Every structure is written in structure tokens, then in C-alpha cells.
Amino acid sequence: MAPSTGAGPEAGRRLLAPEFLQKLETLSLLSRKRFRGAQRGDRRSLARGRGLEFDDYRAYQLGDDYRYIDWNVVSRLDRFFVKMFSEEEDLDVSLMVDTSRSMAAGRPSKLLLAAQLAAAIGYIGLTNLDRVGVTAFASTTASRLDRLRSRARAVDLLEFLDRLEPSGETHLGLAMRRHLATSRRRGLLVLLSDLFDPRGYEPALLLCRHHRVQTFLIHVLAEEEVSPRIAGDLRLVDAETQQAVDVTVDAEAVRAYAAARDAFFHGIERFCFRHGIDYLRTSTAVPVETLVLRWLRQGGLLQ
Amino acid sequence: MSLGAPAALWGLLAIPFLVLLYLLRVRRREHPVSSILLWQRSAPTLAAYRPARRIERSLLLLLQILAAAAVVVALARPTAIVRGVEGGDLILVLDLSLSMRARDVAPTRFDRARDEALDLISHLRPGRRAGIVAAGPTPQVVLPLTGDHATLVAALRALEPWDAAGDLGGAVLAAGELPLSRGGRIVVWTDAAREGLPAVPHATYRIVGTSADNVAITAFRIARDPGGAEALLRLDNFDDRARRVPLDVSHDRVTVYRDTVDVPGGGSRTVVFPVAGTGEFRARITTHDAVPEDDVASAVLDPAPLPAVLLVGEGNPYLERLLRVLPVARAAATRSLDPAAWGSYGVVILDRVAPGPVPPGNYLLIASVPPNLPVSAAGEVRGPEFRTWDRTDPVLQFVDLSSVRVSRALALTADGGRVLAGGDAPLLWAFEGGGTRALLLAFALQDSDLPERVAFPVLLANSLAWLGGGPIEIGAGERLEIPAGAASAAELVDPAGRRGTVRAIDGAFLLPALTRAGVYHLRTEAGARAITVRPAARPAGRIKPGVAPAPSGAGGQGPEARGPLLSQVPLWPWCVLGAVAAVATEWAIATRRRGGDA
């Protein structure tokens, strides 16, 4: 996959409505973990220092800044203690968008919904001075938008996402390995994919776990993947691999599909729960506004 | 149930192939999906992949098998055997041949056939029509299609066999011409003794009779000869075994000839013997065979084969002399032109008179033109010649007019009738109609040399025979029309002595079909005429039952030809209907399913 060229200035507006963007400015990304940031930001970090939020006391040591000595404590205890503050740093937000051919399914397409979600999350991050990066991946190719910071780069983010086109096969493990290999900081990783990877989604997510990256998995599905509306003797052709399977779709077959689908979903849910991965499953039938303003807030990604 | 084409059932072998094709069916629509991952994962539990389960669950396949089976069974032409005759209209054809009088089936073949037909009528469902065709010597539609059972029963009861061979083939073909409704049937009762039966579609033959035992008198004639009279009698044995047959010939209940004749099996014997006297002779053989009706025959030797003749005129020696010689019943002469005196004569000769209108009767007109006949005379012609004459007419049979010279004759102008002889002008004119038969000779005998020619007595005898008729001999069933003359009614006495009245219509007695062999007598005020119905000819005496034509061209006679009257109800339309219903149901189910998998 590669972003197509020629996106106009209206790209962001096509992806997300200006009114919706205004609503997003009131939100911020919520990280369950605190990571060390590269620059000062609006978020508490593990680094203690020049922030505004009090964190702890410790005994004065040579070299400490006199300005942080709490003289009230000194007067009471007659010992020097310095106040420690949580340093407010930026959050490193990585948005991984699956652009494989299977993401073209649905009305609107899963890819469009994923791009809209990524745009919304990225926009929220940029407005909160977080560092936002976007990786569009399939199996063989991946395009990446360098980490952006500040709202001024929102246009770049939206244009990048607007130009995404579905192509290639899903290879979550490879894409995740490449992404993590180039990431210098741990942060929040939002993965948007349909998880239709014949090799399985587990290696990729385990890789995130290994790198202690807070992962928020948004499972995007088309409505026809949840409830197939097909019948008869069919040769189902995989949009990515072009592999075919002959199926006589009758009530029995639909029941079997539903059973396999539920098992697939439960497997993902159990896996994410076991490994501390936030998981949200949605379909193209749900509007992006509802997803962002309601379900992502309830899911703990936004506040 | 029976199958018309059981070989078609081999088509059922196509059903396993249908199932195989269903299993191997590769006509799958390609349908792109985002991923087949979940479909592949559902495969282990997907019953649809297992052929046995698919067959078990596939209503569509079941319907296809049903449709195919129904079509195959329909091609096998299944029929259900039911008692009676099913279907639409019914045409009942009864053979009225002499052989149907045979008593090898009690009481007779015909009575058995008629009883079956009556039984069939009594079981006709309301709304079904039936018609009756009689297979007499001339086929006759006795009753067109009607739903009136009472009329049908009455018409059946009025039927009787004739002493002649019936034209069964013609009757069956005539029945086939009737406008039968869909599913209509023709049921034919016959013994099929003489001719091959036509294989008419929708015809069911009922063969009655078992025996071939019959010896019959097939000819009995008496003719005059110079030495008196001689009788000829022929016996035919239609059975295979030789018979010794006593023969007795009587006249006025007195035996005049008796003999015992040996007739070989399948052969015939002719007996010729002299007889004396005139009148009716009756021959009888004693055989105790199946048909006693053809063991009796009658013949008439008429004392006067020509009618009684009245000569009206001033006198004609030629005619008077000839009338004394010809075998006329009686002859008289008068000068009176009063028609009231003419009634008791068969023929009136008006010789050179100017009569007024003549009443109905038979007239030989010699240079006399009654005003009420369609002919007129306008002056005379001199020296007319006989250039042409109709040699085929009974009046001119054996008459040679080529050398007859006529000095003068009436210049006739005919407005009707027919000219039998003449040249530039008609010289002999015949008329028949309105109860009148007339022959008009345009010239007086004295104005020609005709009386001196051999043609004269022959012409006069022929004329009197045609005008007044001699003895009548016909075959059974032949139609007969006899001039009534002045009579308005006549009494007809059949050979059994039963009497009936015949009314004159347009001056003629149209006799009903004379069905019995023997001598009938037609009596009027002018006298009685004997009508001899000849014994049935040789083919009619053959009574050995034949076989019905095989249905649908197969060998052997149909199962319905003997035994209880059964009919085959075709079941193939129901099979076709079932196939159509199965296909329609399959189509409806297939199209109702989204995407369809037909």
C-alpha cells in the first residue's frame, strides 16, 4: 500500500467533518501507563522534574536545585527535602492502519472507517501536543508518516490518511515487527485492522506485549462479515489471496459460519484480556462519531 | 395398472446420474469476499460439505428426482384398468350382420352385445353423451350424441340384426367421424366374422361369439324355362367338418322336393330341381346349427311378371295381339277416357287419344299428350329418325331402333323427364314423379314400321315392366321405392306375417329397410306385389368370430375384446402434471432463496 498522491486541501474535510473535529478538541488520549516523553507535554510522565504536578519528596542531595527545597519541611524537620514533580511530557501515539485488500469490504469500507478513526485519534493527540505517527501496512509494503506534533500538522495527518488505498495481503506480524524496530519510544499503539491474517493476529500482539507498548486494538469488520447475506452454491474468493473455497451456503452453513465467527471473536477477546490489550470491535454500520465520542471514551482510549 | 411402453422405464436409470451430477455440480457462482478465513474455519462443522448430508437435506434435489421420475413414468404410458368405459363421449357401434343372430352365445350374439351396451348406458355418468351407430349393410347413425338415457335405451332396443352382412368397417369409420369430445371412446360390438376391423384410435372392440358351426342356404331362385320352371338352391357349410343336411322344399305347405345333401367342410353344394306351379316356394334345411335363420329361404315364381294392362283407344291390332302374348296379369281394352275405370290396372296405355289431366298412375302414351305432364306437342315432324337412344336404360335394354322408320311424329317439347330416344326431335320420352310414371312414344304405331321390328315386343315388355314392375327381388337392407299410382297407402306383410302400413309420399311407397330374408307382400287396392328378399349371400353366413385389432399396433388382441368390459384410463397426464408441479415448486423454492442455487 502507498498513499496516493494528489490529495487536496479538502482531504481532511472529506475524512472528518469540521464540526466533528471541533468536538474532538475537547478530548484527550488516555494512557493507562505513563511513558517517558521526549519533550514537555500535557501528560504526566515517569520523569520527575519540572512539571507542575507534585509527585514526592526526597532528601536533598548535592547538586539539587535550591528552588525545589521545601522550606516548610525544613522548618519542621530541620532536614532538607526537595519537592519532586511529575514532569508533563508528550505521549508517543502510533496509529497502525491495516490497508490490505480485505479492508475494502463494507459500506462504507472498513479502510475508510479505520482511516476516520485514526484521523480522529491522531487529531486528538495532536491537539494535546502528543507525538503522533501513522503506519499504513499490509504485507509487503508499508508507508509511514513521521511523528507529528502540534495541531498544525493535523493537515498532514488527514491528507495521509485520506490517500490510503487498499492493496496487498495482511501480514500483521511483519508489519508490527517493522514498526517496533523503528520506534525509539514506547507509547500508545492503536492498531486498526480486521485481523484477517491467515498467520494469526497473536504474533503481532505478542510482539507489542514484549515491547511493553500499550496497545489498543480496534477490530474493524464489515457488516457482511458479521452476518453474511449470501446463499446457494458459491465459490468464495478471498480478496487478498485469491484463494477460493466452495461452499453451499444454506441455513446449516450460515450457522457453522456464525459459530466460527463467534469463536474467532472470543479468541481475540480472551487473548487481549490475558495480555492487557484494550480491544474494541466495531463494524462499518456504526458511524465514526458514535465510535469516537461514545465507544472509545467508554473503552478508555479517550477522555 | 399397465404400461404402454415399459421400455421407457429404463429412463429411471438417469436418476442416479442426476444425483451424481448434483454431487459433482461445479456450477458455482464466484463470490468475492474479504476473507475466506472464517469460512475455512467453519468447514469442520459445515454439514453442507458432506454429500450425504446434502442429499438428505436437499429438497430441490428431491423435487428434481420426482420430476424426472414422473417424466419417465409418463413416457412409459401408464394406464389404470377400470371397469366400464371412462372418458368423454361414447359411441356405441353394434354389428347388425346375420352372424350376430348366432345362438352360440345365449340368447344370441346380438342380444348379448345389446345387453352390454344397455349396461354401459345405465352406468353413464351425468353429463356424458352417447350415440349409436348401426353396422347394417349400409352404416347408419341411429342416434347422434345425446345425454338422454331413455332415448338411447329405446334406440338400442329397436335395433335388430339383418339377414345380410353388415358394413362394420364403414360403421366404425362413420363413428370416428362424429364429433367426439376429448377422451371420447368408440365401443364396437361385433363378432368380426368377415372382415378385418379398422384400427381406429379410441375404438374398443368387444368380440362376441365362439362357434363357427353354420350351414346356410345362400341362394334360392326359381326361373321359368321352356319346359316349365326350375329351382336352384345352394348350400354353404361354414364349419370345418362335413355336414349331411336334409333339404325340404314346399309350395303351399306341400313338399315338392326333398333331398339330403352332403356338404363338405368349408364347401358348398348346389341343387337344381324342377318345380311346378306358381307362387311362393319355401326351402328349409335341418341343421341344428348356431344360426337357424339362414336355414330357410323363399323364392317366388310369379304367374304374371308383367302388370295388368288397360288399352284405351280406338283399337290397335298390334298392341292387342302383343298383349295376348306377353305375360301380363290381365289385359283389357276400352274406349272410355274416364280415369275412374283405370284404378285396377297396373299400366294404362293411351293410344292416340286426347286425354284430359291423368291421375297418378303408370301410363304408356302413344301419340297422346296429357296436359298435366311436363311435355307438350307443337305440330308434327316428318320423317324423324332414331339417331340416338339410351341403351343402358331398362326400357331400351336389348332394343335396336336403328332401322326403324317413322313417317311422322308429334313435335315434342319436354320441360322435364328425360328423352330416351330420338334424333332432331324426341321420339321416346320418360317421366317419373308425383306418383306418375309415364312413357311417351311420339308417333302412332301405324305411322312407323316399328310393329314389324323385333324391337317392338322387347320395347313393349320392357316398358310394361318398368311402368308396372314385375316381381321384385332385392337383398336384405336394400332401399326400395315403388310407384304408388293412385293409391295413398299400402299394407306391407313381412315373411313372418307381421303387417304394417306404408304411406305413399309423392306418389311412391318408400319402403322401410327389409331386413329379413323371405317374401314380403305389398298390398294395395290395385293388387299385391311380392317382394323377395334374397337369402344372405355367402359372406354373411360366415360366423366364426375374428379378433379385434391390437391396440396401439401391438400384437394380439386387446384385453378388452372379451371378458368384462374394461377400459384403460391413461395416467400419463397426471404424471406430466406431477412433473410440472415438481419443477414449479423447485423453481419457486430456488428463486425464493436469496441468490438462488438452481
Interface residues (C-beta under 8 A of the other chain):
Chain A: R101 S102 M103 A104 A105 G106 K110 D194 F196 P198 A222 E224 E225 P228 R229 I230 A231 G232 D233 L234 R235 L236 V237 D238 A239 E240 T241 Q243 A244 V245 D246 V247 T248 V249 D250 E252 A253 A256 Y257 A259 A260 R261 A263 F264
Chain B: R25 R27 R28 R29 E30 H31 P32 V33 S34 S35 I36 L37 L38 W39 Q40 R41 S42 A43 T45 L46 A47 A48 Y49 R53 R54 R57 R593 R594 G595 G596 D597
